[in-house]
Amino acid sequence: MIIVKLGGSSITEKKQFETAKLDVIEKHWKQVSKLEKKEKLVFVHGAGSFGHFQARQFNISNQFSVQG
Protein backbone atom coordinates (compact mmCIF):
# COMPACT_ATOMS: atom_id res chain seq x y z
CA MET A 1 0.00 0.00 0.00
CA ILE A 2 1.22 3.48 -0.86
CA ILE A 3 -0.04 6.47 1.11
CA VAL A 4 0.28 9.88 -0.55
CA LYS A 5 -0.23 12.94 1.65
CA LEU A 6 -0.75 16.28 -0.05
CA GLY A 7 -0.09 19.15 2.32
CA GLY A 8 -2.93 21.64 2.60
CA SER A 9 -0.65 24.63 2.17
CA SER A 10 0.78 23.17 -1.04
CA ILE A 11 -2.59 22.48 -2.69
CA THR A 12 -4.50 25.58 -1.57
CA GLU A 13 -3.91 29.32 -1.61
CA LYS A 14 -3.19 29.75 2.08
CA LYS A 15 -4.19 33.43 2.23
CA GLN A 16 -7.39 33.07 0.16
CA PHE A 17 -10.48 31.50 1.73
CA GLU A 18 -11.27 28.06 0.32
CA THR A 19 -9.18 28.38 -2.85
CA ALA A 20 -7.64 25.25 -4.36
CA LYS A 21 -4.54 25.24 -6.54
CA LEU A 22 -6.06 23.03 -9.22
CA ASP A 23 -2.93 23.11 -11.37
CA VAL A 24 -0.84 21.73 -8.50
CA ILE A 25 -3.41 19.03 -7.70
CA GLU A 26 -3.50 18.01 -11.36
CA LYS A 27 0.32 17.88 -11.51
CA HIS A 28 0.44 15.54 -8.50
CA TRP A 29 -2.34 13.38 -9.93
CA LYS A 30 -0.47 12.98 -13.23
CA GLN A 31 2.70 11.96 -11.39
CA VAL A 32 0.91 9.40 -9.24
CA SER A 33 -1.08 7.99 -12.14
CA LYS A 34 2.21 6.85 -13.70
CA LEU A 35 2.96 4.53 -10.77
CA GLU A 36 2.67 0.78 -11.13
CA LYS A 37 -0.89 -0.37 -10.53
CA LYS A 38 0.29 -3.26 -8.32
CA GLU A 39 -0.02 -1.25 -5.13
CA LYS A 40 -3.15 0.16 -3.50
CA LEU A 41 -3.05 3.94 -3.26
CA VAL A 42 -4.49 5.98 -0.42
CA PHE A 43 -4.66 9.76 -0.72
CA VAL A 44 -4.87 12.03 2.30
CA HIS A 45 -4.65 15.78 2.35
CA GLY A 46 -4.41 18.70 4.69
CA ALA A 47 -7.10 21.34 5.02
CA GLY A 48 -5.14 24.38 3.90
CA SER A 49 -7.39 27.35 3.25
CA PHE A 50 -10.43 25.05 3.63
CA GLY A 51 -9.77 24.69 7.36
CA HIS A 52 -7.28 27.26 8.63
CA PHE A 53 -9.68 30.20 8.44
CA GLN A 54 -12.27 28.32 10.51
CA ALA A 55 -9.64 27.08 12.96
CA ARG A 56 -8.52 30.66 13.54
CA GLN A 57 -12.11 31.93 13.81
CA PHE A 58 -12.98 29.38 16.50
CA ASN A 59 -9.55 29.50 18.19
CA ILE A 60 -9.20 25.73 18.10
CA SER A 61 -5.42 25.78 18.37
CA ASN A 62 -5.78 27.03 21.95
CA GLN A 63 -8.79 25.01 23.06
CA PHE A 64 -10.35 21.67 22.30
CA SER A 65 -13.43 20.02 23.70
CA VAL A 66 -15.39 16.93 22.87
CA GLN A 67 -19.15 17.15 23.03
CA GLY A 68 -20.79 13.93 24.07
PDB file of N, H, CA, C and O in Angstrom:
ATOM      1  N   MET A   1       0.841  -1.171   0.000  1.00  0.00           N
ATOM      2  CA  MET A   1       0.000   0.000   0.000  1.00  0.00           C
ATOM      3  C   MET A   1       0.890   1.240   0.000  1.00  0.00           C
ATOM      4  O   MET A   1       1.893   1.305   0.711  1.00  0.00           O
ATOM      5  N   ILE A   2       0.506   2.207  -0.802  1.00  0.00           N
ATOM      6  H   ILE A   2      -0.309   2.154  -1.380  1.00  0.00           H
ATOM      7  CA  ILE A   2       1.224   3.484  -0.861  1.00  0.00           C
ATOM      8  C   ILE A   2       0.273   4.571  -0.368  1.00  0.00           C
ATOM      9  O   ILE A   2      -0.852   4.697  -0.853  1.00  0.00           O
ATOM     10  N   ILE A   3       0.738   5.346   0.592  1.00  0.00           N
ATOM     11  H   ILE A   3       1.652   5.244   0.986  1.00  0.00           H
ATOM     12  CA  ILE A   3      -0.045   6.467   1.106  1.00  0.00           C
ATOM     13  C   ILE A   3       0.598   7.755   0.613  1.00  0.00           C
ATOM     14  O   ILE A   3       1.793   7.974   0.808  1.00  0.00           O
ATOM     15  N   VAL A   4      -0.194   8.600  -0.020  1.00  0.00           N
ATOM     16  H   VAL A   4      -1.165   8.421  -0.178  1.00  0.00           H
ATOM     17  CA  VAL A   4       0.278   9.875  -0.545  1.00  0.00           C
ATOM     18  C   VAL A   4      -0.427  10.976   0.234  1.00  0.00           C
ATOM     19  O   VAL A   4      -1.655  11.048   0.237  1.00  0.00           O
ATOM     20  N   LYS A   5       0.345  11.831   0.892  1.00  0.00           N
ATOM     21  H   LYS A   5       1.344  11.772   0.890  1.00  0.00           H
ATOM     22  CA  LYS A   5      -0.232  12.942   1.653  1.00  0.00           C
ATOM     23  C   LYS A   5       0.102  14.240   0.949  1.00  0.00           C
ATOM     24  O   LYS A   5       1.272  14.572   0.756  1.00  0.00           O
ATOM     25  N   LEU A   6      -0.933  14.972   0.567  1.00  0.00           N
ATOM     26  H   LEU A   6      -1.883  14.702   0.724  1.00  0.00           H
ATOM     27  CA  LEU A   6      -0.746  16.280  -0.048  1.00  0.00           C
ATOM     28  C   LEU A   6      -0.982  17.332   1.021  1.00  0.00           C
ATOM     29  O   LEU A   6      -2.073  17.420   1.584  1.00  0.00           O
ATOM     30  N   GLY A   7       0.020  18.116   1.295  1.00  0.00           N
ATOM     31  H   GLY A   7       0.907  18.045   0.838  1.00  0.00           H
ATOM     32  CA  GLY A   7      -0.095  19.147   2.320  1.00  0.00           C
ATOM     33  C   GLY A   7      -1.082  20.229   1.915  1.00  0.00           C
ATOM     34  O   GLY A   7      -1.099  20.679   0.770  1.00  0.00           O
ATOM     35  N   GLY A   8      -1.901  20.638   2.872  1.00  0.00           N
ATOM     36  H   GLY A   8      -1.887  20.272   3.803  1.00  0.00           H
ATOM     37  CA  GLY A   8      -2.926  21.641   2.599  1.00  0.00           C
ATOM     38  C   GLY A   8      -2.364  22.953   2.086  1.00  0.00           C
ATOM     39  O   GLY A   8      -2.960  23.592   1.218  1.00  0.00           O
ATOM     40  N   SER A   9      -1.220  23.357   2.618  1.00  0.00           N
ATOM     41  H   SER A   9      -0.736  22.838   3.323  1.00  0.00           H
ATOM     42  CA  SER A   9      -0.654  24.632   2.174  1.00  0.00           C
ATOM     43  C   SER A   9      -0.031  24.535   0.783  1.00  0.00           C
ATOM     44  O   SER A   9       0.209  25.556   0.139  1.00  0.00           O
ATOM     45  N   SER A  10       0.232  23.310   0.316  1.00  0.00           N
ATOM     46  H   SER A  10       0.037  22.480   0.839  1.00  0.00           H
ATOM     47  CA  SER A  10       0.780  23.167  -1.039  1.00  0.00           C
ATOM     48  C   SER A  10      -0.311  23.062  -2.097  1.00  0.00           C
ATOM     49  O   SER A  10      -0.058  23.349  -3.268  1.00  0.00           O
ATOM     50  N   ILE A  11      -1.527  22.655  -1.706  1.00  0.00           N
ATOM     51  H   ILE A  11      -1.732  22.422  -0.755  1.00  0.00           H
ATOM     52  CA  ILE A  11      -2.595  22.478  -2.693  1.00  0.00           C
ATOM     53  C   ILE A  11      -3.705  23.518  -2.585  1.00  0.00           C
ATOM     54  O   ILE A  11      -4.699  23.448  -3.307  1.00  0.00           O
ATOM     55  N   THR A  12      -3.532  24.488  -1.676  1.00  0.00           N
ATOM     56  H   THR A  12      -2.724  24.545  -1.090  1.00  0.00           H
ATOM     57  CA  THR A  12      -4.499  25.583  -1.572  1.00  0.00           C
ATOM     58  C   THR A  12      -3.748  26.904  -1.467  1.00  0.00           C
ATOM     59  O   THR A  12      -2.576  26.946  -1.095  1.00  0.00           O
ATOM     60  N   GLU A  13      -4.452  27.976  -1.803  1.00  0.00           N
ATOM     61  H   GLU A  13      -5.405  27.941  -2.105  1.00  0.00           H
ATOM     62  CA  GLU A  13      -3.907  29.325  -1.609  1.00  0.00           C
ATOM     63  C   GLU A  13      -4.134  29.678  -0.151  1.00  0.00           C
ATOM     64  O   GLU A  13      -5.254  29.991   0.252  1.00  0.00           O
ATOM     65  N   LYS A  14      -3.082  29.629   0.633  1.00  0.00           N
ATOM     66  H   LYS A  14      -2.172  29.375   0.306  1.00  0.00           H
ATOM     67  CA  LYS A  14      -3.193  29.746   2.081  1.00  0.00           C
ATOM     68  C   LYS A  14      -3.845  31.052   2.540  1.00  0.00           C
ATOM     69  O   LYS A  14      -4.517  31.070   3.570  1.00  0.00           O
ATOM     70  N   LYS A  15      -3.660  32.127   1.803  1.00  0.00           N
ATOM     71  H   LYS A  15      -3.113  32.111   0.966  1.00  0.00           H
ATOM     72  CA  LYS A  15      -4.190  33.429   2.229  1.00  0.00           C
ATOM     73  C   LYS A  15      -5.531  33.764   1.595  1.00  0.00           C
ATOM     74  O   LYS A  15      -6.066  34.850   1.819  1.00  0.00           O
ATOM     75  N   GLN A  16      -6.082  32.843   0.803  1.00  0.00           N
ATOM     76  H   GLN A  16      -5.647  31.961   0.621  1.00  0.00           H
ATOM     77  CA  GLN A  16      -7.386  33.066   0.165  1.00  0.00           C
ATOM     78  C   GLN A  16      -8.354  31.997   0.630  1.00  0.00           C
ATOM     79  O   GLN A  16      -8.073  30.806   0.496  1.00  0.00           O
ATOM     80  N   PHE A  17      -9.478  32.399   1.168  1.00  0.00           N
ATOM     81  H   PHE A  17      -9.706  33.367   1.277  1.00  0.00           H
ATOM     82  CA  PHE A  17     -10.475  31.501   1.732  1.00  0.00           C
ATOM     83  C   PHE A  17     -10.923  30.457   0.712  1.00  0.00           C
ATOM     84  O   PHE A  17     -11.370  30.789  -0.385  1.00  0.00           O
ATOM     85  N   GLU A  18     -10.794  29.209   1.093  1.00  0.00           N
ATOM     86  H   GLU A  18     -10.431  28.939   1.985  1.00  0.00           H
ATOM     87  CA  GLU A  18     -11.272  28.060   0.317  1.00  0.00           C
ATOM     88  C   GLU A  18     -10.945  28.143  -1.178  1.00  0.00           C
ATOM     89  O   GLU A  18     -11.831  28.098  -2.031  1.00  0.00           O
ATOM     90  N   THR A  19      -9.645  28.266  -1.465  1.00  0.00           N
ATOM     91  H   THR A  19      -8.925  28.302  -0.772  1.00  0.00           H
ATOM     92  CA  THR A  19      -9.178  28.377  -2.846  1.00  0.00           C
ATOM     93  C   THR A  19      -8.148  27.292  -3.136  1.00  0.00           C
ATOM     94  O   THR A  19      -7.042  27.305  -2.595  1.00  0.00           O
ATOM     95  N   ALA A  20      -8.528  26.360  -3.996  1.00  0.00           N
ATOM     96  H   ALA A  20      -9.426  26.350  -4.435  1.00  0.00           H
ATOM     97  CA  ALA A  20      -7.638  25.255  -4.356  1.00  0.00           C
ATOM     98  C   ALA A  20      -6.680  25.671  -5.464  1.00  0.00           C
ATOM     99  O   ALA A  20      -7.009  26.509  -6.304  1.00  0.00           O
ATOM    100  N   LYS A  21      -5.501  25.080  -5.455  1.00  0.00           N
ATOM    101  H   LYS A  21      -5.234  24.399  -4.773  1.00  0.00           H
ATOM    102  CA  LYS A  21      -4.536  25.238  -6.544  1.00  0.00           C
ATOM    103  C   LYS A  21      -4.735  24.040  -7.480  1.00  0.00           C
ATOM    104  O   LYS A  21      -4.022  23.041  -7.387  1.00  0.00           O
ATOM    105  N   LEU A  22      -5.700  24.155  -8.367  1.00  0.00           N
ATOM    106  H   LEU A  22      -6.280  24.967  -8.442  1.00  0.00           H
ATOM    107  CA  LEU A  22      -6.059  23.032  -9.224  1.00  0.00           C
ATOM    108  C   LEU A  22      -4.911  22.567 -10.100  1.00  0.00           C
ATOM    109  O   LEU A  22      -4.787  21.373 -10.376  1.00  0.00           O
ATOM    110  N   ASP A  23      -4.062  23.499 -10.544  1.00  0.00           N
ATOM    111  H   ASP A  23      -4.162  24.469 -10.319  1.00  0.00           H
ATOM    112  CA  ASP A  23      -2.928  23.113 -11.372  1.00  0.00           C
ATOM    113  C   ASP A  23      -1.943  22.237 -10.597  1.00  0.00           C
ATOM    114  O   ASP A  23      -1.365  21.308 -11.161  1.00  0.00           O
ATOM    115  N   VAL A  24      -1.751  22.522  -9.327  1.00  0.00           N
ATOM    116  H   VAL A  24      -2.220  23.277  -8.869  1.00  0.00           H
ATOM    117  CA  VAL A  24      -0.839  21.726  -8.497  1.00  0.00           C
ATOM    118  C   VAL A  24      -1.444  20.346  -8.238  1.00  0.00           C
ATOM    119  O   VAL A  24      -0.747  19.335  -8.313  1.00  0.00           O
ATOM    120  N   ILE A  25      -2.738  20.307  -7.933  1.00  0.00           N
ATOM    121  H   ILE A  25      -3.305  21.128  -7.872  1.00  0.00           H
ATOM    122  CA  ILE A  25      -3.411  19.025  -7.701  1.00  0.00           C
ATOM    123  C   ILE A  25      -3.323  18.160  -8.952  1.00  0.00           C
ATOM    124  O   ILE A  25      -3.037  16.966  -8.866  1.00  0.00           O
ATOM    125  N   GLU A  26      -3.568  18.758 -10.106  1.00  0.00           N
ATOM    126  H   GLU A  26      -3.801  19.728 -10.176  1.00  0.00           H
ATOM    127  CA  GLU A  26      -3.498  18.009 -11.365  1.00  0.00           C
ATOM    128  C   GLU A  26      -2.083  17.488 -11.614  1.00  0.00           C
ATOM    129  O   GLU A  26      -1.911  16.354 -12.063  1.00  0.00           O
ATOM    130  N   LYS A  27      -1.081  18.298 -11.330  1.00  0.00           N
ATOM    131  H   LYS A  27      -1.221  19.219 -10.965  1.00  0.00           H
ATOM    132  CA  LYS A  27       0.321  17.881 -11.514  1.00  0.00           C
ATOM    133  C   LYS A  27       0.626  16.655 -10.655  1.00  0.00           C
ATOM    134  O   LYS A  27       1.229  15.693 -11.131  1.00  0.00           O
ATOM    135  N   HIS A  28       0.205  16.692  -9.387  1.00  0.00           N
ATOM    136  H   HIS A  28      -0.285  17.473  -9.000  1.00  0.00           H
ATOM    137  CA  HIS A  28       0.442  15.544  -8.500  1.00  0.00           C
ATOM    138  C   HIS A  28      -0.311  14.313  -8.997  1.00  0.00           C
ATOM    139  O   HIS A  28       0.230  13.207  -8.983  1.00  0.00           O
ATOM    140  N   TRP A  29      -1.547  14.498  -9.434  1.00  0.00           N
ATOM    141  H   TRP A  29      -1.986  15.396  -9.446  1.00  0.00           H
ATOM    142  CA  TRP A  29      -2.336  13.377  -9.927  1.00  0.00           C
ATOM    143  C   TRP A  29      -1.656  12.720 -11.133  1.00  0.00           C
ATOM    144  O   TRP A  29      -1.593  11.493 -11.218  1.00  0.00           O
ATOM    145  N   LYS A  30      -1.155  13.526 -12.053  1.00  0.00           N
ATOM    146  H   LYS A  30      -1.206  14.523 -11.983  1.00  0.00           H
ATOM    147  CA  LYS A  30      -0.474  12.984 -13.232  1.00  0.00           C
ATOM    148  C   LYS A  30       0.761  12.182 -12.840  1.00  0.00           C
ATOM    149  O   LYS A  30       1.039  11.134 -13.422  1.00  0.00           O
ATOM    150  N   GLN A  31       1.507  12.684 -11.842  1.00  0.00           N
ATOM    151  H   GLN A  31       1.282  13.536 -11.369  1.00  0.00           H
ATOM    152  CA  GLN A  31       2.697  11.964 -11.393  1.00  0.00           C
ATOM    153  C   GLN A  31       2.326  10.620 -10.776  1.00  0.00           C
ATOM    154  O   GLN A  31       2.949   9.600 -11.070  1.00  0.00           O
ATOM    155  N   VAL A  32       1.312  10.625  -9.922  1.00  0.00           N
ATOM    156  H   VAL A  32       0.806  11.453  -9.683  1.00  0.00           H
ATOM    157  CA  VAL A  32       0.911   9.404  -9.237  1.00  0.00           C
ATOM    158  C   VAL A  32       0.283   8.407 -10.203  1.00  0.00           C
ATOM    159  O   VAL A  32       0.442   7.199 -10.032  1.00  0.00           O
ATOM    160  N   SER A  33      -0.419   8.892 -11.202  1.00  0.00           N
ATOM    161  H   SER A  33      -0.548   9.874 -11.341  1.00  0.00           H
ATOM    162  CA  SER A  33      -1.081   7.986 -12.143  1.00  0.00           C
ATOM    163  C   SER A  33      -0.081   7.176 -12.959  1.00  0.00           C
ATOM    164  O   SER A  33      -0.456   6.181 -13.578  1.00  0.00           O
ATOM    165  N   LYS A  34       1.173   7.581 -12.971  1.00  0.00           N
ATOM    166  H   LYS A  34       1.478   8.389 -12.468  1.00  0.00           H
ATOM    167  CA  LYS A  34       2.206   6.852 -13.699  1.00  0.00           C
ATOM    168  C   LYS A  34       2.789   5.691 -12.886  1.00  0.00           C
ATOM    169  O   LYS A  34       3.556   4.888 -13.418  1.00  0.00           O
ATOM    170  N   LEU A  35       2.434   5.598 -11.613  1.00  0.00           N
ATOM    171  H   LEU A  35       1.812   6.250 -11.180  1.00  0.00           H
ATOM    172  CA  LEU A  35       2.965   4.528 -10.766  1.00  0.00           C
ATOM    173  C   LEU A  35       2.414   3.179 -11.202  1.00  0.00           C
ATOM    174  O   LEU A  35       1.358   3.096 -11.830  1.00  0.00           O
ATOM    175  N   GLU A  36       3.136   2.141 -10.864  1.00  0.00           N
ATOM    176  H   GLU A  36       3.993   2.208 -10.354  1.00  0.00           H
ATOM    177  CA  GLU A  36       2.671   0.781 -11.128  1.00  0.00           C
ATOM    178  C   GLU A  36       1.327   0.575 -10.440  1.00  0.00           C
ATOM    179  O   GLU A  36       1.106   1.078  -9.339  1.00  0.00           O
ATOM    180  N   LYS A  37       0.454  -0.146 -11.074  1.00  0.00           N
ATOM    181  H   LYS A  37       0.634  -0.554 -11.969  1.00  0.00           H
ATOM    182  CA  LYS A  37      -0.886  -0.372 -10.525  1.00  0.00           C
ATOM    183  C   LYS A  37      -0.922  -1.568  -9.573  1.00  0.00           C
ATOM    184  O   LYS A  37      -2.002  -2.005  -9.176  1.00  0.00           O
ATOM    185  N   LYS A  38       0.235  -2.098  -9.204  1.00  0.00           N
ATOM    186  H   LYS A  38       1.112  -1.743  -9.526  1.00  0.00           H
ATOM    187  CA  LYS A  38       0.293  -3.257  -8.324  1.00  0.00           C
ATOM    188  C   LYS A  38      -0.040  -2.895  -6.877  1.00  0.00           C
ATOM    189  O   LYS A  38      -0.498  -3.746  -6.114  1.00  0.00           O
ATOM    190  N   GLU A  39       0.182  -1.668  -6.506  1.00  0.00           N
ATOM    191  H   GLU A  39       0.553  -0.977  -7.126  1.00  0.00           H
ATOM    192  CA  GLU A  39      -0.022  -1.245  -5.131  1.00  0.00           C
ATOM    193  C   GLU A  39      -1.353  -0.507  -4.982  1.00  0.00           C
ATOM    194  O   GLU A  39      -1.805   0.164  -5.909  1.00  0.00           O
ATOM    195  N   LYS A  40      -1.971  -0.637  -3.818  1.00  0.00           N
ATOM    196  H   LYS A  40      -1.604  -1.182  -3.065  1.00  0.00           H
ATOM    197  CA  LYS A  40      -3.154   0.155  -3.503  1.00  0.00           C
ATOM    198  C   LYS A  40      -2.682   1.551  -3.114  1.00  0.00           C
ATOM    199  O   LYS A  40      -1.688   1.703  -2.403  1.00  0.00           O
ATOM    200  N   LEU A  41      -3.394   2.559  -3.580  1.00  0.00           N
ATOM    201  H   LEU A  41      -4.200   2.436  -4.158  1.00  0.00           H
ATOM    202  CA  LEU A  41      -3.046   3.938  -3.265  1.00  0.00           C
ATOM    203  C   LEU A  41      -4.091   4.533  -2.331  1.00  0.00           C
ATOM    204  O   LEU A  41      -5.293   4.342  -2.517  1.00  0.00           O
ATOM    205  N   VAL A  42      -3.618   5.252  -1.331  1.00  0.00           N
ATOM    206  H   VAL A  42      -2.641   5.408  -1.180  1.00  0.00           H
ATOM    207  CA  VAL A  42      -4.491   5.982  -0.417  1.00  0.00           C
ATOM    208  C   VAL A  42      -4.038   7.428  -0.442  1.00  0.00           C
ATOM    209  O   VAL A  42      -2.864   7.721  -0.213  1.00  0.00           O
ATOM    210  N   PHE A  43      -4.971   8.340  -0.723  1.00  0.00           N
ATOM    211  H   PHE A  43      -5.925   8.102  -0.910  1.00  0.00           H
ATOM    212  CA  PHE A  43      -4.660   9.763  -0.720  1.00  0.00           C
ATOM    213  C   PHE A  43      -5.226  10.405   0.529  1.00  0.00           C
ATOM    214  O   PHE A  43      -6.383  10.181   0.884  1.00  0.00           O
ATOM    215  N   VAL A  44      -4.411  11.200   1.190  1.00  0.00           N
ATOM    216  H   VAL A  44      -3.471  11.382   0.901  1.00  0.00           H
ATOM    217  CA  VAL A  44      -4.869  12.026   2.303  1.00  0.00           C
ATOM    218  C   VAL A  44      -4.381  13.437   2.027  1.00  0.00           C
ATOM    219  O   VAL A  44      -3.410  13.635   1.298  1.00  0.00           O
ATOM    220  N   HIS A  45      -5.050  14.401   2.604  1.00  0.00           N
ATOM    221  H   HIS A  45      -5.839  14.240   3.196  1.00  0.00           H
ATOM    222  CA  HIS A  45      -4.647  15.782   2.350  1.00  0.00           C
ATOM    223  C   HIS A  45      -4.921  16.648   3.568  1.00  0.00           C
ATOM    224  O   HIS A  45      -5.770  16.340   4.404  1.00  0.00           O
ATOM    225  N   GLY A  46      -4.181  17.726   3.638  1.00  0.00           N
ATOM    226  H   GLY A  46      -3.491  17.976   2.959  1.00  0.00           H
ATOM    227  CA  GLY A  46      -4.409  18.703   4.687  1.00  0.00           C
ATOM    228  C   GLY A  46      -5.541  19.639   4.305  1.00  0.00           C
ATOM    229  O   GLY A  46      -6.025  19.616   3.174  1.00  0.00           O
ATOM    230  N   ALA A  47      -5.952  20.451   5.244  1.00  0.00           N
ATOM    231  H   ALA A  47      -5.558  20.469   6.163  1.00  0.00           H
ATOM    232  CA  ALA A  47      -7.098  21.335   5.021  1.00  0.00           C
ATOM    233  C   ALA A  47      -6.731  22.623   4.301  1.00  0.00           C
ATOM    234  O   ALA A  47      -7.536  23.159   3.539  1.00  0.00           O
ATOM    235  N   GLY A  48      -5.534  23.119   4.532  1.00  0.00           N
ATOM    236  H   GLY A  48      -4.880  22.684   5.150  1.00  0.00           H
ATOM    237  CA  GLY A  48      -5.135  24.375   3.900  1.00  0.00           C
ATOM    238  C   GLY A  48      -6.158  25.466   4.138  1.00  0.00           C
ATOM    239  O   GLY A  48      -6.664  25.620   5.250  1.00  0.00           O
ATOM    240  N   SER A  49      -6.464  26.223   3.095  1.00  0.00           N
ATOM    241  H   SER A  49      -6.053  26.097   2.192  1.00  0.00           H
ATOM    242  CA  SER A  49      -7.394  27.352   3.252  1.00  0.00           C
ATOM    243  C   SER A  49      -8.845  26.894   3.414  1.00  0.00           C
ATOM    244  O   SER A  49      -9.738  27.727   3.566  1.00  0.00           O
ATOM    245  N   PHE A  50      -9.092  25.575   3.382  1.00  0.00           N
ATOM    246  H   PHE A  50      -8.366  24.898   3.258  1.00  0.00           H
ATOM    247  CA  PHE A  50     -10.427  25.047   3.627  1.00  0.00           C
ATOM    248  C   PHE A  50     -10.632  24.724   5.106  1.00  0.00           C
ATOM    249  O   PHE A  50     -11.700  24.244   5.484  1.00  0.00           O
ATOM    250  N   GLY A  51      -9.639  24.976   5.940  1.00  0.00           N
ATOM    251  H   GLY A  51      -8.771  25.366   5.632  1.00  0.00           H
ATOM    252  CA  GLY A  51      -9.773  24.693   7.362  1.00  0.00           C
ATOM    253  C   GLY A  51      -9.096  25.710   8.262  1.00  0.00           C
ATOM    254  O   GLY A  51      -9.533  25.920   9.393  1.00  0.00           O
ATOM    255  N   HIS A  52      -8.040  26.341   7.782  1.00  0.00           N
ATOM    256  H   HIS A  52      -7.684  26.170   6.863  1.00  0.00           H
ATOM    257  CA  HIS A  52      -7.283  27.257   8.627  1.00  0.00           C
ATOM    258  C   HIS A  52      -8.075  28.502   9.013  1.00  0.00           C
ATOM    259  O   HIS A  52      -7.945  28.992  10.135  1.00  0.00           O
ATOM    260  N   PHE A  53      -8.879  29.009   8.113  1.00  0.00           N
ATOM    261  H   PHE A  53      -8.984  28.611   7.202  1.00  0.00           H
ATOM    262  CA  PHE A  53      -9.678  30.198   8.442  1.00  0.00           C
ATOM    263  C   PHE A  53     -10.656  29.880   9.576  1.00  0.00           C
ATOM    264  O   PHE A  53     -10.805  30.666  10.511  1.00  0.00           O
ATOM    265  N   GLN A  54     -11.320  28.722   9.487  1.00  0.00           N
ATOM    266  H   GLN A  54     -11.199  28.084   8.727  1.00  0.00           H
ATOM    267  CA  GLN A  54     -12.269  28.321  10.513  1.00  0.00           C
ATOM    268  C   GLN A  54     -11.556  28.007  11.830  1.00  0.00           C
ATOM    269  O   GLN A  54     -12.056  28.340  12.904  1.00  0.00           O
ATOM    270  N   ALA A  55     -10.409  27.377  11.745  1.00  0.00           N
ATOM    271  H   ALA A  55     -10.003  27.106  10.872  1.00  0.00           H
ATOM    272  CA  ALA A  55      -9.640  27.079  12.960  1.00  0.00           C
ATOM    273  C   ALA A  55      -9.256  28.361  13.687  1.00  0.00           C
ATOM    274  O   ALA A  55      -9.312  28.427  14.915  1.00  0.00           O
ATOM    275  N   ARG A  56      -8.867  29.374  12.929  1.00  0.00           N
ATOM    276  H   ARG A  56      -8.822  29.321  11.932  1.00  0.00           H
ATOM    277  CA  ARG A  56      -8.518  30.655  13.537  1.00  0.00           C
ATOM    278  C   ARG A  56      -9.768  31.327  14.117  1.00  0.00           C
ATOM    279  O   ARG A  56      -9.726  31.867  15.223  1.00  0.00           O
ATOM    280  N   GLN A  57     -10.870  31.295  13.378  1.00  0.00           N
ATOM    281  H   GLN A  57     -10.904  30.857  12.480  1.00  0.00           H
ATOM    282  CA  GLN A  57     -12.113  31.928  13.814  1.00  0.00           C
ATOM    283  C   GLN A  57     -12.593  31.346  15.151  1.00  0.00           C
ATOM    284  O   GLN A  57     -13.052  32.079  16.026  1.00  0.00           O
ATOM    285  N   PHE A  58     -12.483  30.025  15.295  1.00  0.00           N
ATOM    286  H   PHE A  58     -12.110  29.429  14.584  1.00  0.00           H
ATOM    287  CA  PHE A  58     -12.977  29.377  16.505  1.00  0.00           C
ATOM    288  C   PHE A  58     -11.879  29.080  17.523  1.00  0.00           C
ATOM    289  O   PHE A  58     -12.118  28.411  18.528  1.00  0.00           O
ATOM    290  N   ASN A  59     -10.671  29.585  17.255  1.00  0.00           N
ATOM    291  H   ASN A  59     -10.477  30.128  16.439  1.00  0.00           H
ATOM    292  CA  ASN A  59      -9.552  29.502  18.195  1.00  0.00           C
ATOM    293  C   ASN A  59      -9.272  28.058  18.631  1.00  0.00           C
ATOM    294  O   ASN A  59      -8.991  27.807  19.802  1.00  0.00           O
ATOM    295  N   ILE A  60      -9.349  27.121  17.694  1.00  0.00           N
ATOM    296  H   ILE A  60      -9.577  27.325  16.742  1.00  0.00           H
ATOM    297  CA  ILE A  60      -9.199  25.729  18.099  1.00  0.00           C
ATOM    298  C   ILE A  60      -7.763  25.309  18.389  1.00  0.00           C
ATOM    299  O   ILE A  60      -7.534  24.229  18.935  1.00  0.00           O
ATOM    300  N   SER A  61      -6.800  26.143  18.034  1.00  0.00           N
ATOM    301  H   SER A  61      -6.986  27.020  17.591  1.00  0.00           H
ATOM    302  CA  SER A  61      -5.418  25.776  18.375  1.00  0.00           C
ATOM    303  C   SER A  61      -5.144  25.974  19.859  1.00  0.00           C
ATOM    304  O   SER A  61      -4.186  25.416  20.395  1.00  0.00           O
ATOM    305  N   ASN A  62      -5.984  26.769  20.528  1.00  0.00           N
ATOM    306  H   ASN A  62      -6.762  27.223  20.093  1.00  0.00           H
ATOM    307  CA  ASN A  62      -5.778  27.030  21.950  1.00  0.00           C
ATOM    308  C   ASN A  62      -6.797  26.323  22.837  1.00  0.00           C
ATOM    309  O   ASN A  62      -6.672  26.349  24.061  1.00  0.00           O
ATOM    310  N   GLN A  63      -7.776  25.708  22.251  1.00  0.00           N
ATOM    311  H   GLN A  63      -7.877  25.686  21.256  1.00  0.00           H
ATOM    312  CA  GLN A  63      -8.788  25.005  23.061  1.00  0.00           C
ATOM    313  C   GLN A  63      -9.342  23.838  22.257  1.00  0.00           C
ATOM    314  O   GLN A  63      -9.382  23.871  21.027  1.00  0.00           O
ATOM    315  N   PHE A  64      -9.760  22.830  22.962  1.00  0.00           N
ATOM    316  H   PHE A  64      -9.728  22.803  23.962  1.00  0.00           H
ATOM    317  CA  PHE A  64     -10.348  21.667  22.298  1.00  0.00           C
ATOM    318  C   PHE A  64     -11.295  21.017  23.287  1.00  0.00           C
ATOM    319  O   PHE A  64     -10.942  20.795  24.445  1.00  0.00           O
ATOM    320  N   SER A  65     -12.477  20.718  22.833  1.00  0.00           N
ATOM    321  H   SER A  65     -12.763  20.899  21.892  1.00  0.00           H
ATOM    322  CA  SER A  65     -13.428  20.023  23.696  1.00  0.00           C
ATOM    323  C   SER A  65     -14.203  19.017  22.866  1.00  0.00           C
ATOM    324  O   SER A  65     -14.419  19.205  21.669  1.00  0.00           O
ATOM    325  N   VAL A  66     -14.607  17.965  23.514  1.00  0.00           N
ATOM    326  H   VAL A  66     -14.431  17.812  24.487  1.00  0.00           H
ATOM    327  CA  VAL A  66     -15.386  16.931  22.868  1.00  0.00           C
ATOM    328  C   VAL A  66     -16.778  16.979  23.452  1.00  0.00           C
ATOM    329  O   VAL A  66     -16.961  16.868  24.664  1.00  0.00           O
ATOM    330  N   GLN A  67     -17.753  17.144  22.587  1.00  0.00           N
ATOM    331  H   GLN A  67     -17.604  17.234  21.602  1.00  0.00           H
ATOM    332  CA  GLN A  67     -19.146  17.147  23.025  1.00  0.00           C
ATOM    333  C   GLN A  67     -19.638  15.708  23.043  1.00  0.00           C
ATOM    334  O   GLN A  67     -19.369  14.958  22.105  1.00  0.00           O
ATOM    335  N   GLY A  68     -20.350  15.310  24.082  1.00  0.00           N
ATOM    336  H   GLY A  68     -20.569  15.920  24.843  1.00  0.00           H
ATOM    337  CA  GLY A  68     -20.793  13.931  24.066  1.00  0.00           C
ATOM    338  C   GLY A  68     -21.777  13.568  25.062  1.00  0.00           C
ATOM    339  O   GLY A  68     -22.205  12.415  25.115  1.00  0.00           O
TER     340      GLY A  68
END
